[in-house]
């Protein structure tokens, strides 16, 4: 594919992928604001504990054979059908195992409510497994517009149901309903939108074609899913009678992750398609990865530092005293969130190069480091645990860049040269926002004024220093204006 065609495909895909992720995060955010005000804090703690298990749902959709199918060019119908039946079977098996294990989980965390809640919540595994191939086919076609039409209504309907249930006093069941109904509606809409239907064919031999890559991806993603969501469970296990603290940590992590997950998922969706198409061209790969990482830096650094600046004011304005105890965790975890999108894109590079050994090896090494950090810092309490995640994330980024240098000669020095300018300007602008607004007593006035000061000065300084991404944005608006004028 020529550079111009690749750029056009990237731009269109990026727009729809961003619209999809932004819409989902916005609806999630608005619904969560209401749910956190209505539902008891301890109920969020229970959901935080179960997050490590619900992460398996995302694992079934985003990794294993489905990722192998995305990465390969020529795939037969028999392979699609074989992977469909395998994943449905796997999702049902996981559900049954955890259904049986529910009483054991309740005993570990000293919370009887876990038994009925988990048994309903984990139904989302099966619903997601049934929609696996339909999502894979749409992603492979770069039909992000279709995925947007599927995801947004599904998440909107599930949010409405959850809010109505919360207002009616259903408590934790409103939170459960939001997850389960989202996966159900999404799968129904995938089947309606996509014309693909499973046939009565299955081949173990066809599964083996993707086995080498998919097994490593599945194992790596399994490790990642467990450890990325393990902290609330650790807090509940090591700090008795701490369900409110579990809720504080889980919700702080959830909210700090919203913008970074949107950035990560947007660029990850594009990386899946673009990097695999040029995976044999080292120089083009390096250019594309460089552009992706600079784009992330342009967004992630100012957003993250601004979040740290206004965290207390935002929590106080929305929830008053109820959730203020989550602010220290939110600020600490945001330091990790800022760099997490870089790691996601670099992971896609290993998959595009079909170096699943890098992916799995990195996951294993990272988790050994994480366990050591948890062991060293757990004596410092929950803030110590939060700090262990931040340190771990930055170590992960360094190791990922070392591996990228081996694959495409993109080094730590390259990364620092291209992203540090955005980080430094974002830091200066947020410092400016702090010193010019700290005298304000009104939370909402402080949030709004600091936003305009930080955002305006950031764009201005990026333009003054002629940073590449601001020039890309100006060129894009200029080309859109020219096209509009030609159309008249």
Secondary structure, DSSP 8 states (H G I E B T S, - for coil): --HHHHHHHHHHHHHHHHHHHHHHHHHHHHHHHHHHHHS-HHHHHHHHHHHHHHHHHHHHHHSTHHHHHHH-S---HHHHHHHHHHHHHHHHHHHHHHHHHHHHHHHHTT-TTHHHHHHHHTHHHHHHHHTHHHHHHHHHTT-HHHHHHHHHHHHHHHHHHHHHHHHTT-THHHHHHHHHHHHHHHHHHHHHH------S---HHHHHHHHHHHHHHHHHHHHHHHHHT-HHHHHHHHSTT-HHHHHHHHHHHHHHHHHHHHHHHHHHHHHHHHHHHTTT-HHHHHHHHHHHHHHHHHHHHHHHHHHHHHHHHHHHHHHTTTTGGGHHHHHHHHHHHHHHHHHHHHHHHHHHTT-HHHHHHHHHHHHHHHHHHHHHHGGG-HHHHHHHHHHHHHHHHHHHHHHHHHHH---HHHHHHHHHHHHHHHHHHHHHHHHHHTT---HHHHHHHHHHHHHHHHHHHHHHTT-HHHHHHHHHHHHHHHHHHHH-
